[in-house]
Structure formats: structure tokens, C-alpha cells
Amino acid sequence: MNYTTQPRDSGIPYDQFLSLFDDTRHLASPVATCKLGIDNSAEIAALLGDIDDIIAATAYLDEPEQQIESTPAAIVALAVPDVAEVPEKSVTTDQLMPSIAPAFRGLAPVPTLITSDEARKIRAERIVADLIYLHAQGHRLYLNSSVLDGKFRDMMSADALDLNLAREFATLVSSKTSNWSGEYLATSVLFIPATLQVRLCQLATERIRRGRARLLAGEATTRARLECSLRQSGDAKLIRHAPLWAELWVCDSLIKLAVDRRSPQEVSALWEAMTGRKMGRSDVAKKLKTIDKHIA
């Protein structure tokens, strides 16, 4: 390393100052003082201070360089605590669409080319979904004590549904040794009203399940009929309402399937369970009358 020590500003050129550095004794003589152009003792003291600094710096540079061993820093391996693997959790349709009834969540029909065990597993999962929805809708009852030795008597009566108990119940009634159909469970075990059965994918009578499948499959055809009727009647500007009217027509038909009569109140509740949107009873009644005009 090279160090250059600059003298304090004495008012003389630096080269001239270095030429006088060889013999510092001359600085104290009148000749040297005159040569440097210094008129007072204060400037002499300042120069002597500069020279002392230079001598000290020179002595430091003349010393042999000390080799400092560079010891690499020790790399300390931090102990990483073992972290237990978190099991992956699948998101259920109950979590994604809690306000949509199980029958309208787009669940595919049970495949035919699967084993019996797989089919029973799917059936059990859908029964659990129905039970969760039923409980959320306020369906409360005590199951008959003769059902599965009374173990599930309080399953649907508590303020909170015990999911483990519900899964056990669904597994047992879907097992190979069980002969309980969804219709028997709906009508004779859980006593589910028909207006609620139309919202459930598994716990419903065969008549309701078949009729619901037919009506849902025909929704697109109903919409097309409405659009055609509106064009023919000169009300083409109302075609934008056809999708909504088709949904209401399906809901109205489902309620008629369940209770054999029209009920705007039940249609309103069913439409909300189907779409997650709300519509008042009076609005539903008006729209149903309009739909009647365009669907013979």
C-alpha cells in the first residue's frame, strides 16, 4: 500500500517543500527561513509539525508488513427442526358452495364402469353432503332408537353437526350389507319434507330424483321455447329475460313435482338454493304469470 502525507497548507509549493526535507536542521536557521519565505515563528512551528508527520509516516512504511492470517469464518450449521408434513386437504363442494343445494352443484352421475366399493364410497360422500345441507337448513329431529342400535339418535338434533358421526352413518347405510335406499332414508329415517328432497342429491325419493333429472336436462329446451314465443308475439326485447324465466320454470315444476301445487314462496326458496340469489315472493309470482303466457 502507498500512502502520501500531504503537509498542511504553508503557502509554498509542494515540490519546494520536499526539496528541503532532506535536512530538517536547516529549517531552524535564518538562511532556511529566508529561503522558505517564512517571516514568523508560527509558520516555522507549522512546518515542523508537517515534517514530524511525514517522518512518522515514513517510519511506518519502512516497517515490514505483518502477515495477518485470514481464518475463514466457521460455518455453523443451524439445526433445522423437523417439521411434520401437513396432509393435503381437498376442498369440498360444501366449502365452495355452502349456499347451493347439493342437487344443483353440478355433481356428475355415478359412473357405471366402477367397482361396487367405489360406487358405495361416492354414495356415502353424497349422503354426507345432504346431511350437512339439511342440518344447515335447520332440519332437526331425533332418529328412531331402533336405527343402527340408537347410536345416531342425536345426530340431527344437536346445534352443530358431528361430521365424524355423519360420515360413519353414511358409510354404514351405504355398506354392502345395508339394504337402505336413499328413498327409505329420506322418508322413513330422516323424515325429510318433499320440498327439501328436491334439493338433495341422494336423500330423495326415486320419483323426485328422476323428475328432477328430466327437468334440469330440459332447461335449455325451455329457454329456446320462451325465446321463440317472445319473437312470435313481438316481444323480442324481452328475450334477455329468457334464461331467468327458464330457471324459474324449472323451480316451479320441481315444486309441483314435490307438493303437486304452485307455491311462489317455495319457488323463491328453491331458486335461491339453486342459484345463490334471492328474489321476493311477489316478484316470483309476477314472473311465473308472465312465463305462463309464453309456455302453453
C-alpha positions as a Markdown table, in Angstrom:
| # | Residue | x | y | z |
|---|---|---|---|---|
| 1 | Met | 0.0 | 0.0 | 0.0 |
| 2 | Asn | 1.3 | 3.5 | -0.8 |
| 3 | Tyr | 0.5 | 6.4 | 1.4 |
| 4 | Thr | 1.1 | 10.1 | 0.6 |
| 5 | Thr | 1.1 | 12.5 | 3.5 |
| 6 | Gln | 0.1 | 16.0 | 2.5 |
| 7 | Pro | 1.6 | 18.8 | 4.6 |
| 8 | Arg | -0.7 | 21.4 | 6.0 |
| 9 | Asp | -1.0 | 24.4 | 3.7 |
| 10 | Ser | 2.1 | 26.6 | 4.3 |
| 11 | Gly | 1.8 | 28.8 | 1.3 |
| 12 | Ile | 4.7 | 27.2 | -0.6 |
| 13 | Pro | 4.7 | 24.8 | -3.5 |
| 14 | Tyr | 4.8 | 21.1 | -2.6 |
| 15 | Asp | 7.9 | 20.4 | -4.7 |
| 16 | Gln | 9.8 | 23.2 | -3.0 |
| 17 | Phe | 8.8 | 21.8 | 0.4 |
| 18 | Leu | 10.1 | 18.3 | -0.5 |
| 19 | Ser | 13.5 | 19.7 | -1.6 |
| 20 | Leu | 14.1 | 21.0 | 1.9 |
| 21 | Phe | 13.0 | 17.8 | 3.6 |
| 22 | Asp | 16.5 | 16.1 | 3.4 |
| 23 | Asp | 17.9 | 18.2 | 6.2 |
| 24 | Thr | 15.4 | 19.4 | 8.7 |
| 25 | Arg | 18.1 | 21.2 | 10.7 |
| 26 | His | 18.2 | 24.0 | 8.1 |
| 27 | Leu | 14.7 | 24.9 | 8.9 |
| 28 | Ala | 15.8 | 26.5 | 12.2 |
| 29 | Ser | 18.5 | 28.7 | 10.6 |
| 30 | Pro | 17.9 | 32.2 | 9.3 |
| 31 | Val | 19.0 | 31.0 | 5.8 |
| 32 | Ala | 16.5 | 28.3 | 5.6 |
| 33 | Thr | 13.8 | 30.6 | 7.0 |
| 34 | Cys | 14.5 | 33.2 | 4.4 |
| 35 | Lys | 14.7 | 30.5 | 1.7 |
| 36 | Leu | 11.2 | 29.3 | 2.6 |
| 37 | Gly | 9.9 | 32.8 | 2.7 |
| 38 | Ile | 8.7 | 32.5 | 6.3 |
| 39 | Asp | 8.5 | 35.6 | 8.4 |
| 40 | Asn | 7.4 | 34.4 | 11.8 |
| 41 | Ser | 7.9 | 31.6 | 14.3 |
| 42 | Ala | 4.3 | 30.4 | 14.0 |
| 43 | Glu | 4.8 | 29.4 | 10.4 |
| 44 | Ile | 8.0 | 27.6 | 11.4 |
| 45 | Ala | 6.2 | 25.6 | 14.0 |
| 46 | Ala | 3.6 | 24.6 | 11.5 |
| 47 | Leu | 6.2 | 23.4 | 9.1 |
| 48 | Leu | 8.0 | 21.4 | 11.8 |
| 49 | Gly | 4.7 | 19.8 | 12.6 |
| 50 | Asp | 4.3 | 18.8 | 8.9 |
| 51 | Ile | 7.8 | 17.3 | 8.9 |
| 52 | Asp | 7.1 | 15.3 | 12.1 |
| 53 | Asp | 4.0 | 13.8 | 10.4 |
| 54 | Ile | 6.0 | 12.8 | 7.3 |
| 55 | Ile | 8.8 | 11.2 | 9.4 |
| 56 | Ala | 6.3 | 9.2 | 11.4 |
| 57 | Ala | 4.5 | 8.1 | 8.2 |
| 58 | Thr | 7.9 | 7.1 | 6.6 |
| 59 | Ala | 8.8 | 5.1 | 9.7 |
| 60 | Tyr | 5.5 | 3.2 | 9.5 |
| 61 | Leu | 6.0 | 2.4 | 5.8 |
| 62 | Asp | 9.6 | 1.2 | 6.5 |
| 63 | Glu | 8.3 | -1.5 | 8.9 |
| 64 | Pro | 7.9 | -5.0 | 7.4 |
| 65 | Glu | 4.3 | -5.8 | 6.7 |
| 66 | Gln | 2.8 | -8.2 | 9.1 |
| 67 | Gln | 1.1 | -11.1 | 7.6 |
| 68 | Ile | -2.3 | -11.5 | 9.1 |
| 69 | Glu | -3.6 | -14.9 | 8.7 |
| 70 | Ser | -7.1 | -15.0 | 7.4 |
| 71 | Thr | -9.0 | -17.6 | 9.1 |
| 72 | Pro | -12.2 | -18.4 | 7.3 |
| 73 | Ala | -15.2 | -17.9 | 9.4 |
| 74 | Ala | -16.6 | -21.1 | 10.8 |
| 75 | Ile | -19.8 | -22.0 | 9.1 |
| 76 | Val | -22.2 | -23.0 | 11.8 |
| 77 | Ala | -24.8 | -25.4 | 10.6 |
| 78 | Leu | -28.0 | -24.4 | 12.2 |
| 79 | Ala | -30.1 | -27.3 | 13.3 |
| 80 | Val | -33.4 | -27.2 | 11.4 |
| 81 | Pro | -36.2 | -28.6 | 13.4 |
| 82 | Asp | -38.1 | -31.5 | 11.9 |
| 83 | Val | -41.4 | -30.2 | 10.5 |
| 84 | Ala | -44.2 | -32.7 | 10.3 |
| 85 | Glu | -45.7 | -32.9 | 6.9 |
| 86 | Val | -49.0 | -31.2 | 6.6 |
| 87 | Pro | -51.5 | -33.5 | 4.9 |
| 88 | Glu | -53.1 | -32.1 | 1.9 |
| 89 | Lys | -56.8 | -31.1 | 2.3 |
| 90 | Ser | -59.2 | -31.3 | -0.5 |
| 91 | Val | -61.7 | -28.5 | -0.8 |
| 92 | Thr | -65.2 | -29.9 | -0.8 |
| 93 | Thr | -68.2 | -28.5 | -2.6 |
| 94 | Asp | -69.8 | -27.8 | 0.8 |
| 95 | Gln | -66.9 | -25.3 | 1.3 |
| 96 | Leu | -67.0 | -23.8 | -2.2 |
| 97 | Met | -70.8 | -23.6 | -2.5 |
| 98 | Pro | -72.3 | -23.7 | 1.0 |
| 99 | Ser | -75.5 | -21.8 | -0.1 |
| 100 | Ile | -76.1 | -24.0 | -3.2 |
| 101 | Ala | -78.1 | -27.2 | -2.5 |
| 102 | Pro | -76.3 | -30.4 | -3.2 |
| 103 | Ala | -78.6 | -31.3 | -6.1 |
| 104 | Phe | -77.5 | -28.2 | -8.0 |
| 105 | Arg | -73.8 | -28.3 | -7.5 |
| 106 | Gly | -73.1 | -30.0 | -10.9 |
| 107 | Leu | -72.3 | -33.4 | -9.4 |
| 108 | Ala | -71.9 | -35.9 | -12.2 |
| 109 | Pro | -73.9 | -39.1 | -12.2 |
| 110 | Val | -72.2 | -42.1 | -10.5 |
| 111 | Pro | -70.1 | -43.7 | -13.2 |
| 112 | Thr | -71.2 | -47.2 | -14.3 |
| 113 | Leu | -67.8 | -48.6 | -15.1 |
| 114 | Ile | -66.5 | -48.6 | -11.5 |
| 115 | Thr | -66.3 | -51.2 | -8.8 |
| 116 | Ser | -69.1 | -51.6 | -6.3 |
| 117 | Asp | -66.9 | -50.4 | -3.5 |
| 118 | Glu | -66.1 | -47.2 | -5.4 |
| 119 | Ala | -69.8 | -46.6 | -6.1 |
| 120 | Arg | -70.7 | -47.1 | -2.4 |
| 121 | Lys | -68.0 | -44.6 | -1.4 |
| 122 | Ile | -69.4 | -42.0 | -3.8 |
| 123 | Arg | -72.9 | -42.6 | -2.4 |
| 124 | Ala | -71.7 | -42.2 | 1.2 |
| 125 | Glu | -69.9 | -38.9 | 0.3 |
| 126 | Arg | -73.1 | -37.5 | -1.2 |
| 127 | Ile | -75.2 | -38.6 | 1.8 |
| 128 | Val | -72.8 | -36.6 | 4.0 |
| 129 | Ala | -73.2 | -33.6 | 1.7 |
| 130 | Asp | -77.0 | -33.9 | 2.0 |
| 131 | Leu | -76.8 | -34.2 | 5.8 |
| 132 | Ile | -74.6 | -31.1 | 6.1 |
| 133 | Tyr | -77.1 | -29.1 | 4.0 |
| 134 | Leu | -80.1 | -30.5 | 5.8 |
| 135 | His | -78.6 | -29.5 | 9.2 |
| 136 | Ala | -77.7 | -26.0 | 7.9 |
| 137 | Gln | -81.3 | -25.6 | 6.7 |
| 138 | Gly | -82.5 | -26.2 | 10.3 |
| 139 | His | -83.8 | -29.8 | 9.8 |
| 140 | Arg | -83.8 | -31.2 | 13.3 |
| 141 | Leu | -85.1 | -34.5 | 14.6 |
| 142 | Tyr | -84.2 | -37.4 | 16.8 |
| 143 | Leu | -83.6 | -40.6 | 14.8 |
| 144 | Asn | -85.6 | -43.6 | 16.0 |
| 145 | Ser | -83.7 | -45.5 | 18.6 |
| 146 | Ser | -84.0 | -48.7 | 16.6 |
| 147 | Val | -81.9 | -47.2 | 13.8 |
| 148 | Leu | -78.4 | -48.7 | 14.0 |
| 149 | Asp | -78.8 | -49.5 | 17.7 |
| 150 | Gly | -79.6 | -45.9 | 18.6 |
| 151 | Lys | -76.1 | -44.7 | 18.1 |
| 152 | Phe | -77.2 | -41.9 | 15.7 |
| 153 | Arg | -80.3 | -40.9 | 17.6 |
| 154 | Asp | -79.0 | -37.3 | 18.4 |
| 155 | Met | -77.0 | -36.9 | 15.1 |
| 156 | Met | -79.5 | -34.4 | 13.6 |
| 157 | Ser | -80.7 | -32.8 | 16.9 |
| 158 | Ala | -77.5 | -31.1 | 18.1 |
| 159 | Asp | -76.7 | -27.4 | 17.4 |
| 160 | Ala | -73.6 | -28.5 | 15.5 |
| 161 | Leu | -73.4 | -31.5 | 13.2 |
| 162 | Asp | -70.8 | -34.1 | 14.2 |
| 163 | Leu | -69.1 | -34.7 | 10.9 |
| 164 | Asn | -67.4 | -37.8 | 12.1 |
| 165 | Leu | -70.7 | -39.3 | 13.2 |
| 166 | Ala | -72.3 | -38.2 | 9.9 |
| 167 | Arg | -69.6 | -39.9 | 7.9 |
| 168 | Glu | -69.9 | -43.1 | 10.0 |
| 169 | Phe | -73.7 | -43.1 | 9.4 |
| 170 | Ala | -73.3 | -42.6 | 5.7 |
| 171 | Thr | -70.7 | -45.3 | 5.5 |
| 172 | Leu | -72.9 | -47.8 | 7.3 |
| 173 | Val | -76.1 | -47.1 | 5.3 |
| 174 | Ser | -74.0 | -47.4 | 2.1 |
| 175 | Ser | -72.2 | -50.6 | 3.1 |
| 176 | Lys | -72.6 | -53.9 | 1.2 |
| 177 | Thr | -74.8 | -55.3 | 4.0 |
| 178 | Ser | -77.2 | -52.4 | 4.1 |
| 179 | Asn | -80.4 | -52.5 | 2.1 |
| 180 | Trp | -81.4 | -48.9 | 2.9 |
| 181 | Ser | -82.1 | -46.9 | -0.2 |
| 182 | Gly | -82.0 | -43.1 | -0.4 |
| 183 | Glu | -85.8 | -43.1 | -0.6 |
| 184 | Tyr | -86.1 | -45.1 | 2.6 |
| 185 | Leu | -83.7 | -42.9 | 4.5 |
| 186 | Ala | -85.5 | -39.7 | 3.3 |
| 187 | Thr | -89.0 | -40.9 | 4.1 |
| 188 | Ser | -88.7 | -43.3 | 7.0 |
| 189 | Val | -85.5 | -42.4 | 8.8 |
| 190 | Leu | -84.8 | -38.7 | 8.4 |
| 191 | Phe | -88.4 | -37.7 | 7.5 |
| 192 | Ile | -87.3 | -35.1 | 5.0 |
| 193 | Pro | -90.1 | -32.9 | 3.5 |
| 194 | Ala | -90.5 | -33.3 | -0.2 |
| 195 | Thr | -89.7 | -29.6 | -0.8 |
| 196 | Leu | -86.3 | -30.3 | 0.7 |
| 197 | Gln | -85.8 | -33.6 | -1.0 |
| 198 | Val | -85.8 | -31.8 | -4.4 |
| 199 | Arg | -82.6 | -30.0 | -3.2 |
| 200 | Leu | -80.7 | -33.2 | -2.2 |
| 201 | Cys | -78.7 | -35.4 | -4.5 |
| 202 | Gln | -79.1 | -38.7 | -2.6 |
| 203 | Leu | -81.7 | -38.4 | 0.1 |
| 204 | Ala | -84.8 | -38.2 | -2.0 |
| 205 | Thr | -87.5 | -40.5 | -3.5 |
| 206 | Glu | -86.8 | -42.1 | -6.8 |
| 207 | Arg | -89.7 | -40.2 | -8.3 |
| 208 | Ile | -88.2 | -36.8 | -7.3 |
| 209 | Arg | -84.7 | -37.8 | -8.4 |
| 210 | Arg | -85.9 | -38.9 | -11.8 |
| 211 | Gly | -88.2 | -36.0 | -12.3 |
| 212 | Arg | -85.5 | -33.5 | -11.3 |
| 213 | Ala | -83.0 | -35.0 | -13.7 |
| 214 | Arg | -85.5 | -34.7 | -16.5 |
| 215 | Leu | -86.4 | -31.1 | -15.7 |
| 216 | Leu | -82.8 | -29.9 | -15.4 |
| 217 | Ala | -81.9 | -31.6 | -18.7 |
| 218 | Gly | -84.8 | -29.8 | -20.4 |
| 219 | Glu | -83.9 | -26.3 | -19.1 |
| 220 | Ala | -82.2 | -25.4 | -22.4 |
| 221 | Thr | -85.2 | -26.5 | -24.4 |
| 222 | Thr | -87.5 | -24.4 | -22.2 |
| 223 | Arg | -85.3 | -21.4 | -22.8 |
| 224 | Ala | -85.5 | -21.9 | -26.5 |
| 225 | Arg | -89.3 | -22.2 | -26.4 |
| 226 | Leu | -89.5 | -19.0 | -24.5 |
| 227 | Glu | -87.3 | -17.1 | -26.9 |
| 228 | Cys | -89.3 | -18.4 | -29.9 |
| 229 | Ser | -92.6 | -17.4 | -28.3 |
| 230 | Leu | -91.3 | -13.9 | -27.5 |
| 231 | Arg | -90.3 | -13.4 | -31.1 |
| 232 | Gln | -93.6 | -14.6 | -32.4 |
| 233 | Ser | -95.5 | -12.3 | -30.0 |
| 234 | Gly | -93.5 | -9.3 | -30.9 |
| 235 | Asp | -91.8 | -9.1 | -27.5 |
| 236 | Ala | -88.3 | -9.8 | -28.8 |
| 237 | Lys | -86.9 | -7.1 | -26.4 |
| 238 | Leu | -87.8 | -9.4 | -23.5 |
| 239 | Ile | -85.6 | -12.2 | -24.8 |
| 240 | Arg | -82.8 | -11.2 | -22.4 |
| 241 | His | -85.1 | -12.5 | -19.6 |
| 242 | Ala | -85.4 | -15.9 | -21.1 |
| 243 | Pro | -82.5 | -17.6 | -19.1 |
| 244 | Leu | -84.0 | -16.3 | -15.8 |
| 245 | Trp | -87.5 | -17.4 | -16.7 |
| 246 | Ala | -86.3 | -20.8 | -17.7 |
| 247 | Glu | -84.7 | -21.3 | -14.3 |
| 248 | Leu | -87.9 | -20.2 | -12.6 |
| 249 | Trp | -90.0 | -22.5 | -14.7 |
| 250 | Val | -87.7 | -25.4 | -13.6 |
| 251 | Cys | -88.1 | -24.5 | -10.0 |
| 252 | Asp | -91.9 | -24.1 | -10.4 |
| 253 | Ser | -92.0 | -27.6 | -12.0 |
| 254 | Leu | -89.9 | -29.1 | -9.2 |
| 255 | Ile | -92.2 | -27.7 | -6.5 |
| 256 | Lys | -95.2 | -29.1 | -8.3 |
| 257 | Leu | -93.4 | -32.4 | -8.5 |
| 258 | Ala | -92.9 | -32.3 | -4.8 |
| 259 | Val | -96.2 | -31.0 | -3.5 |
| 260 | Asp | -98.5 | -31.0 | -6.6 |
| 261 | Arg | -99.3 | -27.3 | -6.5 |
| 262 | Arg | -97.8 | -23.9 | -7.2 |
| 263 | Ser | -96.2 | -22.1 | -4.4 |
| 264 | Pro | -94.3 | -18.9 | -5.2 |
| 265 | Gln | -92.9 | -18.9 | -1.7 |
| 266 | Glu | -91.4 | -22.4 | -2.2 |
| 267 | Val | -90.2 | -21.4 | -5.7 |
| 268 | Ser | -88.4 | -18.4 | -4.3 |
| 269 | Ala | -86.6 | -20.6 | -1.7 |
| 270 | Leu | -85.7 | -23.2 | -4.3 |
| 271 | Trp | -84.4 | -20.7 | -6.8 |
| 272 | Glu | -82.1 | -19.3 | -4.1 |
| 273 | Ala | -80.9 | -22.8 | -3.3 |
| 274 | Met | -80.3 | -23.4 | -7.0 |
| 275 | Thr | -78.5 | -20.1 | -7.8 |
| 276 | Gly | -77.5 | -18.5 | -4.6 |
| 277 | Arg | -79.5 | -15.4 | -5.5 |
| 278 | Lys | -82.6 | -14.0 | -3.8 |
| 279 | Met | -86.0 | -13.0 | -5.2 |
| 280 | Gly | -89.1 | -12.0 | -3.3 |
| 281 | Arg | -92.3 | -14.0 | -3.3 |
| 282 | Ser | -94.2 | -11.3 | -5.2 |
| 283 | Asp | -91.6 | -10.9 | -7.9 |
| 284 | Val | -91.6 | -14.7 | -8.4 |
| 285 | Ala | -95.4 | -14.7 | -8.6 |
| 286 | Lys | -95.4 | -12.0 | -11.3 |
| 287 | Lys | -92.7 | -13.7 | -13.4 |
| 288 | Leu | -94.5 | -17.0 | -13.2 |
| 289 | Lys | -97.7 | -15.5 | -14.6 |
| 290 | Thr | -95.6 | -14.0 | -17.5 |
| 291 | Ile | -94.0 | -17.3 | -18.2 |
| 292 | Asp | -97.4 | -19.0 | -18.3 |
| 293 | Lys | -98.3 | -16.7 | -21.2 |
| 294 | His | -95.4 | -17.8 | -23.3 |
| 295 | Ile | -95.4 | -21.5 | -22.5 |
| 296 | Ala | -98.6 | -23.4 | -23.3 |
